[in-house]
Amino acid sequence: MSTKKNVLGGAGIIAVLLVPCLLIGVLGVMILLAASIGGVQSSQMENNESLNGSNSCASTTSAQTGAQNSGVSDDEKVNNNIRTIIGIGKGLEISETGIKVALVTAIKESGIRNLANDGVHGNEDDGGQWPAAGADHYLNLAKKSMDLDNDGSGTDHDSVGIFQQRLAYWWTGDANDPNMVASMMDPTYQATVFYLGTDGNGGLKGKTDVWNAQGNLSGDQINTAVQKVQGAAAGTVNEAQKFWDQANAYYNANADAPPMAASAILTLNGAHAGFGGGGQPSQGSAGPAFRPNCQDKGGAGGSSYTGNATGTAKKILDTAFAQDGYRYQWGGGDVNGPTDGGSLAMWPGVTGFDCSGLVLYSVYKATDGKISLPHQSGAQESFYKERGWIYAEGGGESVPPQAQPGDIVFFGGSHVAIYAGNNQYFQASWNYGEAAKDKDIGLGAVGRHWTSWGRTGGV
């Protein structure tokens, strides 16, 4: 009995002695785990802090949020910025490929986040990189962006916003304009000047050919386009291709983004009104220019179609030619004729048509109101396809095979025109052929690849 008691007592003593050891061991493991987790958190914090470091451009590849290939970010602000870039692009009739170049640029520059700038002096005082107002002026202005709604900050010169555009070079107005910083922190403004530049004739549309391109681009092509607009490539060829894949995902997930009006600030400060870069006045008149033979207000002073088209095709061309002389206006035109463009207008007080507005009016009038097209070139192409009125799909800058005068030709959702014969189109286009600066309604080459063509009402 006593022996058993002694044995049990010994086991109890051993158990009592082992319990603290086990507890110490468990605590040790927990401490090690905590240290490991803490290290990961510390590393993550350091990575997050690096986004606000000395070079916003260098940090942006890690600034992307959300699943890389989902096309949807876990940051709602980023999603909104994506839709703004797409919407402004659609409103300006930029092709899907061109819009994706814009997305690539924003991914590379800011992770599509609206970054402020702390205005801290770095090596920005080097000569030749600042306008007359100087580094101090623009860096002090940049600091004001920290007081505005933002998604982080960087210190790359005086760059701000989703495209990290510099205050010194991307503002359309005066260097002392009190609205400069707030306006340039607006994603709508940043997207608009990326596509058009500060004078309306630069940016992606004025400096590259990809704004109306179709299909995928190579890494070299992406870098060349971004370099021409932004002044810096998207990175290595492989990095550019990765950005392109993400831009594809973002675009596909937000393909339903509606067209948006471009920033009116460009109009107020002189863009599209004969102003050159930096807001300095050059020769020109307010609003889009007329060709020499155009009459103010167009309409009755338009031209006449003299070709051999018949039936509905002739009526479409007769109606379109009668509009020769009206000015180009984004959002312009409805079933009743030219309009001021409403919320999409770029030039206040200018009455006219955009490309799809001219087509919808011409078709509506030619068919006595029986065919009412939507007001967007991509939607019009879908309208024709759904009714079996599309007769060829393909590409190339030459006129589509077997196209006849009066046929409607589509250019990848970024443009639509009426074929007028003799390898010419009648169109509303602010950028066509040799008349690139003659932003009105008339005959001209398109200078971009067609994707399909159709005949109103079928063959």
PLY file of the C-alpha trace (Angstrom):
ply
format ascii 1.0
element vertex 459
property float x
property float y
property float z
element edge 458
property int vertex1
property int vertex2
end_header
0.00 0.00 0.00
2.66 2.41 1.09
4.76 1.47 -1.95
1.92 2.27 -4.31
1.37 5.52 -2.51
5.04 6.36 -2.87
4.98 5.50 -6.56
1.88 7.59 -7.14
3.37 10.36 -5.13
6.53 10.26 -7.25
4.54 10.37 -10.45
2.54 13.25 -9.08
5.74 15.08 -8.20
7.15 14.48 -11.71
3.87 15.69 -13.24
3.93 18.79 -11.11
7.51 19.46 -12.15
6.71 18.88 -15.85
3.76 21.27 -16.00
5.89 24.47 -15.69
8.29 23.08 -18.30
5.43 22.41 -20.72
3.99 25.83 -20.06
7.38 27.45 -20.69
7.72 25.47 -23.93
4.27 26.52 -25.14
4.99 30.12 -24.22
8.29 29.91 -26.11
6.57 28.69 -29.24
3.97 31.44 -28.92
6.69 34.06 -28.52
8.49 32.75 -31.59
5.25 32.81 -33.61
4.49 36.31 -32.41
7.94 37.45 -33.38
7.53 35.92 -36.81
4.14 37.54 -37.33
5.47 40.79 -36.00
8.29 40.63 -38.50
5.86 40.11 -41.34
3.70 42.99 -40.12
6.78 45.16 -39.73
7.84 44.28 -43.27
4.37 45.09 -44.57
4.39 48.40 -42.72
7.78 49.23 -44.20
6.47 48.37 -47.66
3.43 50.56 -47.09
5.61 53.39 -45.84
7.77 53.06 -48.95
4.75 54.13 -50.99
5.16 57.54 -49.45
8.90 57.59 -49.93
11.27 59.54 -52.08
10.16 58.29 -55.48
6.48 57.77 -56.14
7.16 56.31 -59.57
9.41 53.62 -58.10
6.80 52.62 -55.54
3.83 52.29 -57.77
4.24 48.70 -58.88
3.54 47.65 -55.27
0.76 50.18 -54.96
-1.68 48.08 -56.94
-4.54 46.69 -54.94
-6.86 43.77 -55.35
-6.46 40.54 -57.26
-4.03 41.08 -60.12
-6.15 39.39 -62.75
-9.67 39.89 -61.40
-10.14 43.33 -62.90
-11.68 44.48 -59.61
-9.72 46.18 -56.86
-10.52 45.79 -53.18
-10.23 49.59 -53.00
-13.44 51.25 -54.15
-11.61 54.49 -54.93
-9.35 52.63 -57.34
-12.40 51.09 -59.03
-13.93 54.56 -59.41
-10.71 55.89 -60.92
-10.63 52.98 -63.38
-14.16 53.77 -64.53
-13.28 57.45 -64.86
-10.33 56.66 -67.14
-12.51 54.37 -69.25
-15.48 56.76 -69.29
-13.44 59.80 -70.31
-11.74 57.72 -73.00
-15.08 56.59 -74.40
-16.40 60.14 -74.35
-13.35 61.26 -76.36
-13.76 58.35 -78.79
-10.48 56.75 -77.79
-10.26 53.09 -78.82
-10.18 50.27 -76.27
-6.47 49.86 -76.97
-5.85 53.54 -76.32
-7.82 53.42 -73.07
-5.79 50.43 -71.94
-2.59 52.41 -72.55
-4.02 55.04 -70.20
-4.77 52.35 -67.62
-1.22 50.99 -67.96
0.15 54.46 -67.30
-2.00 54.99 -64.22
-1.12 51.54 -62.88
2.57 52.27 -63.31
2.47 55.82 -61.95
0.20 55.48 -58.94
-1.47 52.10 -58.78
-4.49 54.12 -60.03
-4.57 55.91 -56.68
-5.05 59.63 -56.33
-1.71 60.53 -54.78
-0.93 63.87 -53.16
2.59 65.33 -52.87
4.30 66.54 -49.69
6.42 69.06 -51.61
9.61 68.04 -49.84
12.77 69.17 -51.61
14.86 66.41 -53.08
17.08 66.70 -56.10
14.39 68.66 -57.92
16.32 71.91 -57.87
18.42 70.92 -60.84
18.34 73.46 -63.62
16.22 73.09 -66.70
13.41 71.09 -65.14
11.18 73.93 -64.04
9.33 76.77 -65.77
10.12 80.37 -64.89
8.20 80.27 -61.60
10.81 77.84 -60.29
11.00 74.77 -58.06
10.01 76.49 -54.80
6.80 77.82 -56.32
5.58 74.46 -57.57
6.77 72.42 -54.59
4.96 74.79 -52.24
1.84 74.38 -54.34
2.28 70.61 -54.29
2.13 70.65 -50.47
-1.43 71.93 -50.68
-2.49 68.63 -52.22
-1.93 67.01 -48.80
-4.93 68.97 -47.50
-7.19 67.52 -50.19
-8.82 64.11 -50.36
-6.05 61.69 -51.40
-5.02 58.05 -51.32
-1.42 58.53 -50.20
1.50 60.69 -51.18
4.70 60.76 -53.15
7.54 63.20 -53.63
8.43 62.90 -57.29
9.04 66.54 -58.17
5.62 68.26 -58.10
3.63 65.29 -59.45
0.10 64.65 -58.23
-2.94 62.53 -59.03
-3.65 59.18 -60.66
-1.29 59.87 -63.56
1.31 61.65 -61.41
1.27 64.67 -63.70
3.50 67.59 -62.75
1.87 70.85 -61.73
4.53 72.76 -63.66
3.73 71.15 -67.01
0.25 69.62 -66.99
-1.79 72.63 -65.90
-3.58 74.54 -68.66
-3.85 77.86 -66.87
-1.79 80.46 -65.10
1.04 79.44 -62.76
-0.66 81.34 -59.91
-4.17 79.99 -60.50
-5.62 79.19 -57.04
-7.63 76.32 -58.55
-4.58 74.56 -59.97
-3.92 71.99 -57.27
-7.53 71.01 -56.60
-8.21 70.69 -60.31
-5.15 68.55 -60.93
-6.14 66.26 -58.08
-9.39 65.59 -59.94
-9.16 62.24 -61.83
-11.45 63.65 -64.54
-8.96 66.42 -65.31
-5.99 64.06 -65.20
-7.60 61.58 -67.59
-8.65 64.36 -69.97
-5.18 65.90 -70.27
-3.60 62.47 -70.60
-5.73 61.85 -73.67
-5.66 65.38 -75.12
-2.73 67.26 -73.60
-3.01 70.74 -72.16
-3.78 72.37 -75.49
-6.20 69.78 -76.81
-3.81 68.67 -79.55
-1.31 66.69 -77.48
-1.59 63.78 -75.09
-2.24 60.26 -76.30
-4.36 61.51 -79.21
-1.91 64.08 -80.46
1.41 62.32 -79.84
0.71 58.68 -80.73
-1.09 56.47 -83.19
-2.35 54.04 -80.56
-5.31 56.16 -79.48
-7.31 54.59 -82.33
-5.42 51.29 -82.59
-7.09 47.92 -82.17
-5.99 44.73 -80.42
-3.09 44.01 -78.11
0.22 45.85 -78.05
3.69 44.49 -77.46
5.76 45.60 -74.49
7.85 47.81 -76.78
4.74 49.43 -78.27
3.30 50.06 -74.82
6.53 51.66 -73.61
6.82 53.83 -76.70
3.28 55.17 -76.26
3.64 55.83 -72.53
7.03 57.46 -73.08
5.65 59.85 -75.71
2.80 61.01 -73.51
4.17 60.76 -70.00
7.89 61.23 -70.55
8.79 57.91 -68.92
8.27 54.34 -70.08
6.16 51.82 -68.18
9.28 49.89 -67.20
11.01 46.91 -68.76
9.27 45.14 -71.63
8.17 42.38 -69.24
6.86 44.91 -66.72
4.97 46.74 -69.45
3.39 43.47 -70.55
2.32 42.67 -66.99
0.77 46.12 -66.68
-1.00 45.51 -69.99
-2.47 42.22 -68.72
-3.80 44.02 -65.65
-5.18 46.85 -67.79
-6.99 44.26 -69.91
-8.54 42.77 -66.80
-9.57 46.19 -65.49
-11.11 47.19 -68.83
-13.01 43.93 -69.27
-14.42 44.13 -65.74
-15.56 47.71 -66.34
-16.54 47.59 -70.02
-19.99 48.85 -69.05
-18.57 52.19 -67.85
-20.59 54.86 -69.70
-18.98 57.70 -71.69
-18.14 60.68 -69.50
-17.73 64.36 -70.25
-14.15 65.55 -70.47
-12.96 68.14 -67.98
-14.44 71.54 -68.79
-11.37 73.17 -67.27
-9.47 72.66 -70.51
-12.09 74.75 -72.27
-12.18 77.43 -69.57
-8.41 77.78 -69.55
-7.97 77.81 -73.29
-7.42 74.26 -74.50
-9.14 73.75 -77.86
-9.27 77.52 -78.12
-6.02 78.32 -79.86
-3.83 78.07 -76.77
-0.46 76.40 -76.85
1.25 74.41 -74.12
1.59 76.00 -70.71
-1.48 78.17 -71.23
0.37 80.66 -73.43
-1.85 82.16 -76.13
-1.15 81.38 -79.76
-3.05 82.23 -82.92
-6.52 80.75 -83.10
-10.17 81.35 -82.38
-12.32 80.03 -79.59
-13.68 76.57 -80.23
-12.91 74.15 -83.06
-11.75 75.78 -86.25
-13.69 75.87 -89.52
-12.25 74.79 -92.80
-11.90 77.79 -95.15
-14.99 76.85 -97.16
-17.25 76.33 -94.18
-19.98 78.73 -93.18
-20.87 79.61 -89.63
-23.75 77.49 -88.33
-23.63 75.23 -91.42
-26.98 73.67 -92.30
-28.37 75.65 -95.22
-24.82 76.65 -96.09
-23.69 73.02 -96.24
-22.51 71.15 -99.30
-24.39 68.76 -101.60
-23.84 65.13 -102.44
-23.33 64.66 -106.20
-22.49 60.95 -106.41
-24.48 58.06 -107.85
-25.93 56.52 -104.69
-29.68 55.81 -104.76
-32.50 55.13 -102.33
-31.82 55.21 -98.61
-28.07 55.48 -99.17
-28.52 58.69 -101.18
-30.82 60.15 -98.55
-28.24 59.40 -95.83
-25.54 61.19 -97.81
-27.81 64.10 -98.76
-28.62 64.65 -95.09
-25.01 64.32 -93.97
-23.61 66.65 -96.66
-26.17 69.30 -95.71
-24.49 69.49 -92.29
-21.13 70.46 -93.78
-20.06 73.60 -91.96
-21.31 72.76 -88.50
-18.62 72.44 -85.90
-17.52 69.28 -84.19
-18.95 68.98 -80.68
-18.56 66.02 -78.34
-22.00 64.63 -77.62
-23.48 66.76 -80.38
-26.40 65.70 -82.54
-29.69 63.88 -82.07
-32.67 62.88 -84.21
-33.58 66.54 -84.64
-30.17 67.69 -85.88
-27.17 69.45 -84.34
-27.05 70.12 -80.59
-24.73 71.73 -78.05
-23.58 68.33 -76.74
-25.26 68.60 -73.35
-23.20 67.16 -70.49
-20.56 65.79 -72.88
-19.88 69.15 -74.55
-16.28 70.31 -74.74
-16.98 73.77 -76.17
-19.77 75.72 -74.45
-22.07 77.42 -76.91
-20.87 75.42 -79.93
-23.62 73.61 -81.85
-22.71 70.63 -83.96
-22.21 66.87 -84.13
-19.85 64.18 -83.01
-19.29 61.17 -85.26
-22.16 59.02 -84.00
-24.46 62.04 -83.67
-24.05 62.84 -87.37
-24.72 59.22 -88.35
-27.79 58.82 -86.16
-29.33 62.04 -87.48
-28.58 61.19 -91.12
-30.04 57.68 -90.80
-33.08 58.85 -88.83
-33.98 61.51 -91.39
-33.21 59.27 -94.38
-35.57 56.58 -93.09
-38.35 59.02 -92.11
-37.80 58.25 -88.44
-38.10 54.47 -88.82
-34.53 53.78 -87.67
-33.35 55.49 -84.49
-29.75 54.64 -83.64
-28.11 54.92 -80.22
-25.66 57.78 -79.72
-22.34 55.95 -79.48
-20.30 54.40 -82.27
-19.81 51.04 -80.54
-23.52 50.83 -79.72
-24.37 51.66 -83.33
-22.11 48.86 -84.55
-23.92 46.46 -82.21
-27.28 47.77 -83.51
-26.29 46.87 -87.08
-24.89 43.48 -86.08
-28.03 42.52 -84.17
-30.10 43.12 -87.30
-27.78 41.31 -89.65
-26.83 44.50 -91.48
-23.08 43.98 -91.10
-21.54 42.62 -94.30
-17.83 42.47 -93.60
-15.56 42.38 -90.61
-11.82 42.77 -90.75
-9.42 45.65 -90.68
-7.05 47.88 -92.54
-7.00 51.55 -93.40
-8.21 50.99 -96.96
-11.92 51.20 -97.71
-13.76 47.97 -96.78
-14.25 45.57 -99.70
-17.50 46.03 -101.64
-18.49 49.07 -99.58
-20.89 51.34 -101.45
-21.57 55.08 -100.96
-23.99 55.51 -98.11
-22.75 52.47 -96.19
-21.86 52.95 -92.53
-18.29 52.04 -91.55
-17.25 51.33 -87.97
-13.81 51.71 -86.46
-13.64 49.55 -83.35
-16.15 51.45 -81.26
-13.99 54.59 -81.37
-15.37 56.14 -84.56
-18.08 55.77 -87.20
-18.31 57.38 -90.63
-20.40 57.33 -93.80
-18.64 56.06 -96.90
-19.03 58.67 -99.64
-17.19 56.99 -102.53
-13.81 57.74 -104.10
-12.03 56.40 -101.00
-13.43 59.19 -98.84
-15.71 59.34 -95.85
-18.18 61.97 -94.79
-17.83 62.30 -91.07
-17.80 64.37 -87.95
-14.22 64.11 -86.81
-11.92 66.44 -84.94
-8.87 64.64 -86.29
-8.86 63.28 -89.81
-6.33 63.01 -92.61
-4.45 66.13 -93.64
-7.19 68.24 -92.13
-6.18 67.19 -88.63
-6.73 70.68 -87.25
-9.95 71.33 -89.17
-12.32 70.19 -86.50
-15.66 70.29 -88.26
-17.98 68.23 -90.43
-16.92 67.18 -93.91
-15.13 64.84 -96.29
-11.85 63.27 -95.34
-9.79 60.17 -94.75
-10.20 58.41 -91.43
-6.62 57.26 -90.89
-7.50 54.37 -88.64
-8.43 50.71 -89.02
-12.04 49.86 -89.76
-13.53 46.83 -88.00
-16.84 46.36 -89.83
-19.21 47.98 -92.29
-22.90 47.66 -92.90
-25.85 48.82 -94.97
-28.82 50.53 -93.36
-31.90 48.33 -93.65
-29.94 45.47 -95.19
-29.10 44.75 -98.82
0 1
1 2
2 3
3 4
4 5
5 6
6 7
7 8
8 9
9 10
10 11
11 12
12 13
13 14
14 15
15 16
16 17
17 18
18 19
19 20
20 21
21 22
22 23
23 24
24 25
25 26
26 27
27 28
28 29
29 30
30 31
31 32
32 33
33 34
34 35
35 36
36 37
37 38
38 39
39 40
40 41
41 42
42 43
43 44
44 45
45 46
46 47
47 48
48 49
49 50
50 51
51 52
52 53
53 54
54 55
55 56
56 57
57 58
58 59
59 60
60 61
61 62
62 63
63 64
64 65
65 66
66 67
67 68
68 69
69 70
70 71
71 72
72 73
73 74
74 75
75 76
76 77
77 78
78 79
79 80
80 81
81 82
82 83
83 84
84 85
85 86
86 87
87 88
88 89
89 90
90 91
91 92
92 93
93 94
94 95
95 96
96 97
97 98
98 99
99 100
100 101
101 102
102 103
103 104
104 105
105 106
106 107
107 108
108 109
109 110
110 111
111 112
112 113
113 114
114 115
115 116
116 117
117 118
118 119
119 120
120 121
121 122
122 123
123 124
124 125
125 126
126 127
127 128
128 129
129 130
130 131
131 132
132 133
133 134
134 135
135 136
136 137
137 138
138 139
139 140
140 141
141 142
142 143
143 144
144 145
145 146
146 147
147 148
148 149
149 150
150 151
151 152
152 153
153 154
154 155
155 156
156 157
157 158
158 159
159 160
160 161
161 162
162 163
163 164
164 165
165 166
166 167
167 168
168 169
169 170
170 171
171 172
172 173
173 174
174 175
175 176
176 177
177 178
178 179
179 180
180 181
181 182
182 183
183 184
184 185
185 186
186 187
187 188
188 189
189 190
190 191
191 192
192 193
193 194
194 195
195 196
196 197
197 198
198 199
199 200
200 201
201 202
202 203
203 204
204 205
205 206
206 207
207 208
208 209
209 210
210 211
211 212
212 213
213 214
214 215
215 216
216 217
217 218
218 219
219 220
220 221
221 222
222 223
223 224
224 225
225 226
226 227
227 228
228 229
229 230
230 231
231 232
232 233
233 234
234 235
235 236
236 237
237 238
238 239
239 240
240 241
241 242
242 243
243 244
244 245
245 246
246 247
247 248
248 249
249 250
250 251
251 252
252 253
253 254
254 255
255 256
256 257
257 258
258 259
259 260
260 261
261 262
262 263
263 264
264 265
265 266
266 267
267 268
268 269
269 270
270 271
271 272
272 273
273 274
274 275
275 276
276 277
277 278
278 279
279 280
280 281
281 282
282 283
283 284
284 285
285 286
286 287
287 288
288 289
289 290
290 291
291 292
292 293
293 294
294 295
295 296
296 297
297 298
298 299
299 300
300 301
301 302
302 303
303 304
304 305
305 306
306 307
307 308
308 309
309 310
310 311
311 312
312 313
313 314
314 315
315 316
316 317
317 318
318 319
319 320
320 321
321 322
322 323
323 324
324 325
325 326
326 327
327 328
328 329
329 330
330 331
331 332
332 333
333 334
334 335
335 336
336 337
337 338
338 339
339 340
340 341
341 342
342 343
343 344
344 345
345 346
346 347
347 348
348 349
349 350
350 351
351 352
352 353
353 354
354 355
355 356
356 357
357 358
358 359
359 360
360 361
361 362
362 363
363 364
364 365
365 366
366 367
367 368
368 369
369 370
370 371
371 372
372 373
373 374
374 375
375 376
376 377
377 378
378 379
379 380
380 381
381 382
382 383
383 384
384 385
385 386
386 387
387 388
388 389
389 390
390 391
391 392
392 393
393 394
394 395
395 396
396 397
397 398
398 399
399 400
400 401
401 402
402 403
403 404
404 405
405 406
406 407
407 408
408 409
409 410
410 411
411 412
412 413
413 414
414 415
415 416
416 417
417 418
418 419
419 420
420 421
421 422
422 423
423 424
424 425
425 426
426 427
427 428
428 429
429 430
430 431
431 432
432 433
433 434
434 435
435 436
436 437
437 438
438 439
439 440
440 441
441 442
442 443
443 444
444 445
445 446
446 447
447 448
448 449
449 450
450 451
451 452
452 453
453 454
454 455
455 456
456 457
457 458
